[in-house]
Amino acid sequence: MKKQGLFLSFALTLLVAVSAPAVTIPQSKPATATQQGLPEKLSATEFARLIRKFSEEGGEFHSDNLISNETSYLHIVDKLKQLNAPGGAYIGVGPEQNFTYIAKTRPRIVFIIDLRRLAVMQHLLYKAIFQLSPSRGEFLSRLLSIPLVKGKAPAPNASINELVQYFSSTHADDKLFATNLAQIRQMIQKEFQVTFTEQEQQGLEYVLRSFKEDGLGISYQLRNSFRGMYFPTFKEILTQTDLNGKQGGFLTNDDDYNFVRNLQLRNLLIPVTGNFAGTKAFPAVTEYLRKYKLTVNTIYTSNVEQYLFEYNAFDGFAANIKKLPLSEQSLFIRSASSRGRHPARQPGFMFTSLLQHVPVFLKDYAEGRYKTYFDLVSTNYIAGEPKQ
């Protein structure tokens, strides 16, 4: 999902002035991580410092990637919960599909490492929306700039289908969009203590406006010669099911939503601009996790490795993975792009979601078993299985 290349660097710097919080956050004393371990909450200053310190120069990709295109993302959730050790650290890439995997694996801290600077801005936008939105309906209302009309809006405990029905049949509002954008910008700069360039300001507006204009019909878009391909809409992503027909995205129930929201409130979901095969962001995250004795339990790579093979950067990626603090239970989550050839592919799905134990990956890599991307995704993988 990520491609190498140079892109105009956006400077993320600390904002010295601090204002009163815009939302109520659980009362625990803000702190930086100490030798006693990771605190329950990072200060805004520490959150912004980690983004600034760990980020490297951004790169470009052949899409804006505002939402996932991986309709199979729930197919491995039961296996993931069965094999995963809760707690520890989660490392991921890309947009909202991470929230579902985070909710299912229950890590203590999350780092999203993405080549695109726009991805960092989008995750800061998501952070603001999570913090401002105690309910799933309020989250979608702010993201889509669609008002919750009194007497018509779904109840706080509404099903995902009820939420989707309401937000599919209610129009976005220009005034609400302007209010949301202003509030989100202020929150990022004042409360999160992160400031950005004029170009990043425009990028933030572009993301929110895209959701406002396209609503639940927004989809992953490729540029240039890739135009004309069909990708699933946000509505389709949100209403997907696992292999047993059960819905399970992060907006499906309050428990999953609140877990992710609570991480955001405590500044423990940290987006960083970086390359999975790079020499700054990934090693910086590794050093941080080792310092505070946190094991990486889950690494979501999407199909990053496809591009790492293409650009001869796979060895750098493997070297970065080897240095992580791992356990025998540490897992990769992959979305394999194999043009329909993968033996675990489900009919009608463009991607195949898979798991693999990280120690198995390192052993196979050391033995030279990965000559191609297809070798990687078809060797010692764990696929989802429907219940009998």
Secondary structure, DSSP 8 states (H G I E B T S, - for coil): ------------EE-------SS-------B--BTTB--SSB-HHHHHHHHHHH-------SB---S---TTTTTTHHHHHHH--SSSEEEE-SSTHHHHHHHHH--SEEEEEES-HHHHHHHHHHHHHHHH-SSHHHHHHHHHT----TTTS--TT--HHHHHHHHHHS---HHHHHHHHHHHHHIIIIIS-EE--HHHHHHHHHHHHHHHHHGGG-B--B-GGGTT----BHHHHHT-B-TTS-B-STTS-HHHHHHHHHHHHTT-EEEEE--TT-SSHHHHHHHHHHHTT--EEEEEEETHHHHHHHTT-HHHHHHHHHTS---TT-EEEEEE--TT--TT--TT-SSEEEEEEHHHHHHHHHTT--SSHHHHHTSS-EE-----
